[in-house]
């Protein structure tokens, strides 16, 4: 079960964006596995994609289409990743876009395809998508975010969607997003699949700037298992339906509040992915401060987050803090002065000056480790930089889920 995470009960529609879902039978009969998003003309769209060298066919086609046309529709399937499928996969992704384009009366280049599911399996998506499109079209509505959030799930146990509103110069702006992801999570540039929309008018270059800035504070600060997917994508859409002057420059006083609201939406979605990590029973924020630069802090934080020994100790509620020191020491900070390192579990000081804190008691550590949320804080004692990432533990269920994934 997800850690401290419930299914959303309500999110706000974004005018200018309609969503429709249906069951296309991509992998399982009767499961809603196809989502169509339709954008009003004039919508500004930017996206970030995985840097995995085995990028899936839909990623390659989406990148290509974004360079050629302003998107008018997105088509998302779950059940088959269409990755590791060569030319046949590319043909399938393009044929899916063509089917959507014909149904909507738009150019094929104005359609972006997205897929998630099993990698390397033969694809028969185009025909199933084409056959299911009439049902998606009939389902289109601006208030279908929750249905869409459920339809894009794979091993997720909880749909992930959230809305925030922000006042920009006296006008209430809406930002709504949804995401899916549970395993194969250590995003490199983007997350598993995330779609965020706002009704604010935002210039393309500034929307790109906002997405990059928000990614650096959200999806690119999470990890479940250290694996980057072939299909990662994050799309930000600004329909511009609000009758206000467009945001065009970071110097606009409205941009700061807009960016913070966007970051809030994306952080909630990113943390929801970690809270719903495959088999997760603990949510673990890791803050590393006292580094010489942010990169050094992240280097140490990810070494802690990716250590199987650290992650399994947290699953077992075992305050084996020696594993934390070993991971910090193995993070590649070659000139680290271990005598200056401090470590806390929550508010409990466990390491001072590189050794066991004199006031630390094992029963205190056990009490903290029994919690569902366990912050780790590390001070390297060598600078002013600080960074925070979010991860989870590694449980028996992670192994079971991934051992049974294709069955």
N, C-alpha and C positions, 0 to 999 in steps of 0.2 A: 504494500500500500504506500501511496505517496506520503511524504513526511510533511505534516502540517499544511496539506494542500487539499482543498475541496474543489469540486467542479463549479465553474462559474454559473451563476443563476441569471445574470443579466449583463448585457453590454449594450452600448449605444450604437445605433446605426450611423453610418457616414453617408451623407447625401452625395449622390453621384456614383455610388458603388453598390451594385446588386450581386447577391450570391445565390447559387442554387446547388443542391446536392442530390445525388441519386445513387442507386446500386448498379454498377456496371458489370459485376462479376469478374473483376480483374483477377482475384485469387480465390475468394470465397463467395459462394452464392448468397444473395440476400443481404450482404453487408454494404452499407453506404460507403462507397470508396471513390467517388468521383465528385469533384467540386469545380464549379465554374464561377469565375468572378468577371463581371462585365463593368467596364469603366466608361463614364461619360466622355464625350470628346472634350479635349482640352486638359485632361488629367496629366499631370507631370509624374513620371515614374523613374525611380532609380533602384538599383539592386546591387547586392554583393553576392559573390559565389565562392564556392570552395576552391582552395588552391591545391587540392589533391590532384596529382597528375593523371589519375584515372577518372577525370570528370565524366559524369554520366552524360548520355546523349541529350536529355532535355536541358541540362546545364549549357552544353555547347550551342544548342539551337537557341535557347533563350538569350545567351550572350550575343549571338549573331543577330537576332531579331531586334534587340535593344539598340544596336548600332544603326539599324535601317529604318526604324519606324517608331512612332509613339504608341505604346501598347494600348489596346482597347479591350483585351480579354486575357485572362489567365486560366489555364486548365490544369488541374491537379489530380493525380491519381495516387492511391496507395495500393500496396500489394505486390508491386513489381517496380524495382528501382530503374529499370532500363539502363543499367550501368554494366560495363564490360560486355557490351552487345555489338560493338563494331558498327559497320555500315548499316546493318539491318536495324539497329537501334536508332541511328540517326534518321533513317527513312521512316521509321515508326513515329518518332517525335514530330517530324515535319508533316506526316500524314494526319496526325492528331490535330495539329494547328490548322491544317487545310480544312478539316471537317468542321472545326469551330468557326473558322472564317466563313465558310459557306453558309452555315446556319445563321450567322449574325450579319452577313452581308458586308464583311470587312476584308482587308487584305490579310493573307496568311502571316505576313511579317508583323502584323499588329497583334499576334497571339503569342503568349509566352507559355511554354509547357513546363511542368514540374512533376516529378515522380519520386516516390519513396517506397521502400519495401526490400525484397530480396535482390541482391546483386548477382549478375551473371546468368540469370535464367532467360530462356527464350522469351521474346516479347510478341504478344498478339494484342497490343493495346488499341491500335487505330480503329479496328473494326468494332471493338467493344465500346470505345468512346463514342464513335459515330452513332452507334445504335442507342446509346444512353443519353445522347445530347437532348433529344426532345423532352425527356423527363427533367433534365437540369434546367432547360429553358422555362418549362412550366413552373418550376419551383423558385425562379428568380425573385428576390425581394431584398430590400435594404436591411431587413432585420434577421437575416439568416446566419449571422456570425456564429452562434453557438452550435448550430447544426453543422456548419462547415468545420468548426474546430474539432468536432467529434469525427467527421468524415475523413480528415487528413491523418488521423492517428494510426500508428502501427503497434508497437509494444507499449505505448503510453497506457496508463490506467485511468487518467483524468484528462478531459479536454482542457486546453489552456487558452484563455482569452481574457482581455481586460480593456477597459476604457478609462480615459482621463479627459477632463475638460480644463481649459485654461483661458483666462481672460486676456485678450490681446486688444488693447486700445478700446475697451468697452464692448467688444464682441466676443461671445463665447465660442471657442474653437474646440472641436472634438477630435480626439485621437483614439482609434480603436485598433487592436491588434490581436492576432492569434498565432500560435506556434505549435509545432509538434516536435517531439524528441524525447528519448528515454535512454537509449544506448547508442554506441558509436558516437560519443559526444566529447570532442575537444575541438570546437570550431576553430577554423583557420580562415578568417575573413568573414565568415557568415555562420549561421546556425543551421540545424537540420532543415527545417522549413519554417519560415516566419513571414507573415504578411501583415503589414501595418498601413493604415490609411488615415488621412486627415482631410477635413473639408476646407482647410485653409489654402489660399492660393500661395504657392511657394515657387520661386524661380528654380529652374533645373539645377544650376550650379550650387545654389544654396541648399537645396534638398540633398544633393550629393554630400556636401559638407556636413550637414546635420546627420545623415545616416552614418558616415564614417566616424563622427565624434560619438554618436550614441552606441555604435557597435563596440568601440574601444572601452566603453564603460558598462557593457552588458553582456551580449552573447560571446564576445571574445575574452570574457573573464570567467568562463565556466568550463568544467570538465567533469565527466562521469568516469570515463575509462581511458582517456588519453588517445582515443582513436578518432580521426577526422574522416567524415563521410565523403563519399564520392558525389553526393547529391545536395550538399549544403547550399541553401539559398535564402536570402533575406531581401524582401521587396518592400519598398516604401513608396506609397502613392499619395499624391496631393490632388484631390479632385477640384479644388478651387471654386467650390460652389458658393462659398460665402462672399457676399458683396462688400469686401474690404480691400484696401490697397494691398497688392501682393508683397510678400516678404521677398526682398531681392538682395539684401546685404546683411552680413553679420553685424554691421554697425547699427542696424535698425533696432531700436530699444525693445521691440516686440520679439526679436529673435531669441534672446536669452530665456525668457519664460517659455517660449515654444520648445526650445531645445530641452529644457529641464523636464517638461511634460513628456516629450518623446522618450527621453532617457528613463523616466519613471515607468512608462509602459514597457519598454524593452527590458528593463531590469526585472520587472515582475515576471515577464514571460521567460527570461533566461533562468531566473531562480526557480521558476516552476518546473523547468526541464530537469534541473538538478534534484529538486525535491521528489520528482517522479522518476529519478534514475532507476534503471532496471534493478529491482531487488533492494533498493535503498531503504535503510531504516534510520539513517542519521543524515542531517543536513549540516554541512561543515563550512562555514565561512573561514577563510584563511587570510589574515592580514600580515604582511611583512613590511616592517618599517625600519628606519635606520640604515637604508641602503645608500650607495653612492649615486644610483640612478634608478629609474623605474624598471628598466630591463633586468637589473640585478635582483630587485625585489620579486619580480615575476618568475625569474629563474628558480629562486628558492621556493616560492609558493607552489609552483607547478611540480617541483620535485617532491614536496610533501604530498600534494594531491594525487600524484601518480604512483606513490610507493604502495605496493600490495601489502607490505607489512604494516604500514601506518593505517591503511584503509581497513584491513581485517581486524586490527586492534580496536578500532572504533566500533566496528560491528559487534565485537565481543564485549564492548564496554570495559576493555582492559587498559588501565592507565600506564601502559608500558612506554613511558616517555623517552626511554632510550632510543626507540625507533624514530622519534621526531628528531633527536640530535643526529642520528646516523644519516637521515635524509637531508637535513640542513648541511651537514658536512660533505655530503656527496653531490651537492647541487652545482659544483663547478666554480665556486667563488674561491679561487686558489689562494688568495692572500687574506682570507677571513681570519680574524683574530677571535678564536673561539672563547677566549676569556672575557669577551665583551658581549656575548650572546645572552639574551634573556628570552624566556618562553612562558606563555600563559595559556591555560585552558580556561576559557571564559574569564572570570575575574581571579582565578586561582593561579598564583605564581608558582611555577614548578621548577624553573631553571633560572638561576642568577649567576652571572659571571661564568657561564659555561658549565656549571655544575648544579647538582640538586639544590634547590632553595632550602635553606636551613629550617624554615618553618613548614615545609611541605610534608603532608602525611598521606599515606596510601589511601586511607579511607576517604579523604577529601577528593582525591583524583577519581576514585570509583564513583562517587556521587555525581561529579560533573559528567563523566563518561556515560552514565546511565541516562542522561538527558537526550531528547530527540534532536536538539540543536546544540552544537558544540563549537563555539568559535575557538580558533587557534590564533594566537598573536605571537609574532616573533620580532624581536628587535635585534638587528645585526650590529648596532653600535658603531656604524662607520659613515653615516651620512644623514641626509634629511629626506630622502625619497621614501615613498610608501605606496603600496599597491594592495588591493584586495581582490581575491578570486573566490569562487564558490564551488564546492565539490560535495561528494557524498561518500558513504562507506562502501565496502565491497562485501557482499553477503553470499550465502549459499544460493539464494534465489537468482543472483546475477548469473552464476554458472548454469543453473537449471534453465533459465529463460533462454540463454544463448545456445545451450546444448539442444534445446527443443525448437529453436526458432523456425526451422524449415519443415518441421513435422506437421 
